[in-house]
Every structure is written in structure tokens, then in C-alpha cells.
Amino acid sequence: MLENYGIDIWADDNFIIEDGVVKLNYASNPALINMVKEIREKDFKGPLLFRFPHLIQKQIDKLYSLYDNAINEYEYKGKFNAVFPLKVNQLPNFLKPLLKAGEKYNYGLEAGSKAELFLAMTYNKIGAPITINGFKDKEMVHLAFIARKMGHDITVIIEGLNELEMILEVEKETSLPTPNVGLRVRLFNSGSGAWAKSGGIDSKFGLSSTEILEAFEMLEENNLINILTMIHFHIGSAMNSIKPLKNALKESGHIYAELKNLGADNLSAINIGGGMAVEYSQFQRTTQYNLQEFANDVIFTLKNIARQKGVEEPNIFTESGRFISASSTVLITPVLELFSAEYDAENLRLKEKNPPLIEELRELFNDINSKMALEFMHDSIDHLESLLKLFDLGYIDLEDRSNAEILTNLIIKKAIWLLEVDDYEELKRIDNKIQEKYLLNFSIFQSLPDFWGIKQEFPIMPITHLNKKPTRSASLWDITCDSDGEIEFNPEKPLYLHDVNLDKEEYYLGFFHVGAYQDILGMRHNLFSHPTEINVVFENNEVILEKILESQKIIDILEDIDYDTKEIKNILKNNLDDNTYKILEKYLNENSYLKTAWS
Ligand SMILES: *Cc1c(COP(=O)(O)O)cnc(C)c1O
């Protein structure tokens, strides 16, 4: 059995392995490597970020059909609505295809800041809902009134009573139409998963039951109870179990029903926030529910509460972002170097007379066979450690040390080859010391910030060589000068890669599910900026690579962090002759990723 990198677990049939390469399971099933080659022929090097709008469409279609099925199954009277939370990905090359994909459903947007609200006001289709979450000031509330005037179906979800006061003030001070209001409830039942801080009684967000009653009274006193339309909660991202959601639904469902019975006649919706999980694991499923079950539970729970309390069944809003966006983006990075590549037999500088331990290493190398492979390998690692100590004590010279390193590496490689790696369990038992380090032309800080920050796993696999057995336990290094820029080999979740000769062949790794949060969280550590991005669309089954956005030029990165680029150029120019300066000028207009034959 060849290694499939768990593609059957995480890929949701979006990608397949065929003829030894990863292919898109769509249209003419193009191979990822062919897209990479096409872009590189246009002279774009470094890391590439491929976006697949058809996968955004797939997730939106799926979301609506899940709730459609559930609504039909339970003959539910409320309607289903969804918005995309902008904080998950605001970039135009992602957002514009998303808006197009959601058009037929009236899929809307959720904004959590003034800047996001501007995006929503500009690009959201009139008639599709906008919701606003997060902390607000009066200016932001004012913006919501203006959005309403533009004709947007907008709901301001208040996080605290002061925000309701702001709404009442703007309502009095302007003649603008008043937007709808939702109440974010602080739930007693908190979420699960890594981001559970969003829900729960000590959550950063939401109104307590006392505050909800006060909000109701404030609206009544001001004759504005008719603007209260929504109850909202969000218990956290990447829920891996359905139980906390059920609890939150019950709690908020009863709050909805109580308010309706108190006289909130226009209250018509429950917004269940986001949190639908994405399967990131390459090793075993971590999500303990299926999506239809999830949607069915939502409908069933709300239906029961409505019946019990004698109120109409609420419309449902969801704000799942990760679920919609993660799978749509794939990062592909060239491998620049295998650290052990220098340990080539050609580089040995053996002497007439070598230290005894070196001679023993030579014998181990010559005599190794499949039966003794593991034992010889361990012996060689022991010998290397002794030889390194001898070097520190001054008993062997630099050439001896170099020979020791080369011979040990050759023995390890030969041992792995002899083992034939039929059984990865065998390899796992081998020392961590035999890992190969793969240097990749990218920055983990820029492209996988959630790996750096919270050790979020992403599916990782080579996009070629898949008809060969990978034999090296791999740790991945990025090109920042930061030791945190490493994805260490983890024996619990081992990544095996191929032993490639980069002088003769190219080798690229794909990082999947990077479409949620990574684009904007990414930081410019060492001044590496966004990778070159490409949208992959199809016309009559043919691949079209469009909206190519090259990674930022060095000069523009410097400008972004507020350097006076004229000053930089002048200083450089004044210290150089014209011809040399011209070379600098060219380099300043390139991006900062490495350029080698295979970068
Ligand atoms: C972040 C956020 C979301 C999106 O959560 P996902 O886990 O990406 O689905 C939805 N609603 C609110 C209020 C949020 O803050």
C-alpha cells in the first residue's frame, strides 16, 4: 500500500491521487503539478497560493442543501439564511468568487469591524442579509443606519446595553431608517474545541439574562420593540462535538420564545453563529458528528421549543466561515534543499589512516544488509556521537568529522532503503535522529500562522512522487531566520517524504485547507509577504489560471511599513555607480522569496 497522506480522511473527494500525482477531482481532473508548472513558466517563483472558487461553491451548496433537507424532513416553517463572516477571509480574490457563488441563495455577509462593514455595504447584494457583531462605537452604529438607507437588510447584533443606547441615540439624532437589532446572548453552556472562549458564562461577548430583560424594556420604552428581530450566539470555532451546540440551541431557543411571549412580535430569527468543523487531520477523523445530523439537530431542537412555548418557528441564520472557506485554498511550496544532500559519498575525504571509529563506520556501510539494517544504523549513530565528542576534545580533525557525518548519513539512508519501509511501525521505532530536514521556500509565519500560534494541523503532502514509497521521516523548515519556523517531525503523527535529488527533479509540498483565517492572520516576519496567488477557474472543462497576484515587491513591503522609499533609493543611488544601482533597482522590484533553479 502506498502512502496516501490521509487524503481519504480530509479531502472530501476534492483531490485524488492518480498516476502518482495529486489531481483536482473536478472537470478534466487537472494535476496540481501542471498548474504549478504553468505558473512557473510565467516566471512566478516561490510559494504559490491556489484558490479554487468551485470549492467555495460546493461548500455553499452543501450548507444550503443540508438545511433544506432538514427543513423538509421536519416540515419546519422557518426559513434558512446564511452569512459569511468576513473575518475568516476578506481578500478580494477569495471574496468576489464567494459572493458570486452565494448569489442565488441570497447568501450575505457578517462584519465584525468598521472596515469589514464597509466591505459588506459595498459588495453585499441588496436583499441578502448583513449581520454586525463585535464591539461597536457610535460611528459604527451610524454606518449601520447608512447601510440600511442604502437598502441593505442589516441587523446590528448588540454585545452590551451601551450599544443599544447608541442605537437609540442615532435613531433620535438622524432621520435615517433604523436597522434591525439582534441580541447576542451570553450562554451558560459553553462551546467545545480550541476556540471555546467565544461562548460560556464568562465569555467576552453577549448579554446576561438580566441585561436581555433590560434591553427588552429599553426598546419598549422607546417604542422600538419592533426592531428586535434576532437572537444570536456563537459558541466557538471548529466544534468537534454536537452536544454544546444542542445545549446552546435550547438555551437561546427558550430566550427567543420568552421574549416573543413578552411581546417582541417582530422577533423572528435565531442566529446560531459559526463553528461547523473542518477535518484537518490526516490520521483519523476528529469531528464526531455528520453534517446532516448537525442541521437536523438544529431544526428539531428549535421546532420542539417553538411547539412547547406556542410561538412560531424561528428563521435560522448561520455564520459558518471556516466550513465555507478552508478547503478552497491550497498552498504549494517548492522544496529548496534536503539538509542531508551534502552527505554524498563523493564528498568523503578518507585518509590513508583513519581513526578506528571511522574505519568501523566504513565497515558498517560496506557490510550492512537487510537483516542487520536497524542494528547497524543504531551503531553508526552511536559512533557518530562518540566521534563528535572526540572532535570537541581535539582528538580528530575537521576532515575526520566530515567523514563521520557523511558515512553515518549514508548508512542511515542505506538502512532505510534496505528496510523497504513496508512497515512504518518499524521506522517509527527508529531514532528521531534519522529525520531528514526539508527546507521550503515559504514562511510559516506568513502562510500558516495558526500552526505557529496554536499548533493547528493542516494536511500536508507531496503533490508528485506518489507512486513511490516515501522513506524519510521529515521535518519542515521555512526560510525565516527563526527557529519557530519549523514543523517538527512528530512520531505520533509522522510525515514521511521522498528521498529526492533536487539537482535532477523538482519536489513540491501542498498544504491544504488554508482558506480560513490564514490569509489575514499571516504576518510579515522577516519581511516575507503574501505568496503569489492564483484563481483556478474552468471554461468548457479547461483550466484557466486567472487573477494572478504576484507576491509583494520588496520596495512595496518597505513602503507598507512606512519607510520613505525615495529616501531608500536615494541613499543607495548616491553610494553606487549607475550600473550597479540599476541592478539594485531590479532586485527591489522583486519579491523576497528565494530564487534558485528549483525555487
Ligand atoms: C468568527 C465568528 C464566526 C465564524 O466562525 P467559524 O468557526 O469560522 O465558522 C461566526 N460568527 C461570529 C460571531 C464569529 O465571531
The ligand as an SDF file (V2000), in Angstrom:
LIG
                    3D

 15 15  0  0  0  0  0  0  0  0999 V2000
  -15.5630   34.0280   13.9740 C   0  0  0  0  0  0  0  0  0  0  0  0
  -17.0110   34.0570   14.0050 C   0  0  0  0  0  0  0  0  0  0  0  0
  -17.7380   33.2200   13.1450 C   0  0  0  0  0  0  0  0  0  0  0  0
  -17.0940   32.2160   12.2370 C   0  0  0  0  0  0  0  0  0  0  0  0
  -16.7020   31.0640   12.9300 O   0  0  0  0  0  0  0  0  0  0  0  0
  -16.2120   29.7630   12.0900 P   0  0  0  0  0  0  0  0  0  0  0  0
  -15.6750   28.8650   13.1350 O   0  0  0  0  0  0  0  0  0  0  0  0
  -15.1750   30.2340   11.1390 O   0  0  0  0  0  0  0  0  0  0  0  0
  -17.3780   29.1960   11.4130 O   0  0  0  0  0  0  0  0  0  0  0  0
  -19.1120   33.3330   13.1570 C   0  0  0  0  0  0  0  0  0  0  0  0
  -19.7430   34.2000   13.9690 N   0  0  0  0  0  0  0  0  0  0  0  0
  -19.0630   35.0210   14.8260 C   0  0  0  0  0  0  0  0  0  0  0  0
  -19.7980   35.9470   15.6960 C   0  0  0  0  0  0  0  0  0  0  0  0
  -17.6800   34.9630   14.8670 C   0  0  0  0  0  0  0  0  0  0  0  0
  -17.0260   35.7610   15.7040 O   0  0  0  0  0  0  0  0  0  0  0  0
  1  2  1  0
  2  3  1  0
  2 14  2  0
  3  4  1  0
  3 10  2  0
  4  5  1  0
  5  6  1  0
  6  7  2  0
  6  8  1  0
  6  9  1  0
 10 11  1  0
 11 12  2  0
 12 13  1  0
 12 14  1  0
 14 15  1  0
M  END
$$$$
